């Protein structure tokens, strides 16, 4: 599940033009999900043909097999790793296997009871592959449909979260380069998640006279105050957002937090006001956004000036 460099560029370009960036993420979710669905159907055909059982145990034997990756087992049971971790404060493979098997049994029992209640409903899912077809009855079809729904939800949550984290740093760098802010006046700090052993969060700072000014970018929508509340709690100095409600703006103004709402005409130009208030050296920008973004992306996405060389681990 990846958010490519090109998608990140497309998102930043749309944000700075005041356009809706969400179609980029939705398109990626669609592509990931459809590929999963095709692969999943192929596995179903194979498992059904190889099954010696005439009951739904063929699904459990094939798709909750302990030899599969833990994340696959969870999804196939109708759960995901994050949910299991929240339930048991752990996501070891042993716990995932136990939780998945328990949940699948409960799910299958619920489906059986539903089928008995809705006895007039007839549903057969036929999957054909290379001239061979398998038929799934109502219970089996509902299990498969539920798995697809859970996978779609997992992809949606993961990719929306990834989009924000993947875009925040290059978006801030792009704004700095548009206004000719020297690299000596900003830096990136990577926060390491010791339990996972990799960089989890990125903090972007302006630097002036030995002081650090925290900047945050959130791809939040209007009517979503939680992100703004988090920014306020962290004593942020500059807040860049896709959309802000009037209540958000009033609250940020009252706390003297410099905000930039990108989903407005030339919304990114308010970034200059934040630079002026913090006394960060810069130059005014009146160039051609399309041409200049191509040049900027060539520098910040090539790994040479991505901020990593200045990161504090």
C-alpha positions, 0 to 999 in steps of 0.5 A: 500500500503505497502513495507514490512520488507522483501522487504526492506531487499531484496533491501538492500541485492541487493544494497550491492551486486551491483545487480538491486533491482528494481525487488523487487519493480516491483513485489510488484507493480504487486501484489498490482495492480492485487489484486486491479483489481480482487477486482474492477472487483467484485465490477463492477459485483455487481454494474452492477447487482444492477443498475436500469439504462441502461446508464453509470450512474450505474458506477457514482452512484456506484463508485463516491458515496460520502460514499466511501473513498475519495481516491477511489472516485478519482481513480474511476473518473480517477484521484488521490488525489495527482493530485487533491491536486496539482490542488486545493491546497487542498484534502478535501473530498468535493473538491475531490468529486467535482473534481472527478465528474467534471472530470468523466463527461468530461472523459465520454463525451470524450469517447462518442465522441471517440466511435462515431468517431471510430464507426467501433470498437467493444469492449465488456468486459465480467466479470463472477463471480460465474456463473453470467456474465455482459457485458460492452459496449465500453464506459463502458469498456474504463472507466474501463480500464482508472481506472485500468491505473490510479490505476497502475500509483498511485501504481507505484509512491507511491511504488517507493517513499516508497522504497527510504524512507523505505530503506534509514535509514536501508541501512545506518545503515547496512553500519555502522555495516559492518564497525563497526561504533559505535552507538555513531558516528551516529544518525537519525533525524526524520522530522515531517510533522505537517500537517499530524502528522507523521514522513515524512523524515529521516536524517542520520548523522555521529557524530564526535567531536560535529560536524554533517555530513549529509548522504543521500541515494538515489535509483536514476538511472543514467541520473537522476541528480535531486536527486544529485542536491538536495543532493548538495543543502542540503550540504550533506557530504556523498551520497550513490546512486544506480547509478551515472553518470560520470557528477554526480561524477565529480560534487560531487568530485568538491564539496568534497562530499563523494559518494558511487555508489553501482551498481559497483563491491564491490561499497559499499567498497567506504564507508570506504573512506568516513569514513576515510575522515570524521575521523569517527572511524571504522574497515575495512570489509572483511567478508562474506556479506551474513552471516553478513547481516543476523546478521545485519538485525536481529538487525536493523529490530527488533525495538531495534536498529532501530535508533528510540531510538536515534531519535530527534523529 
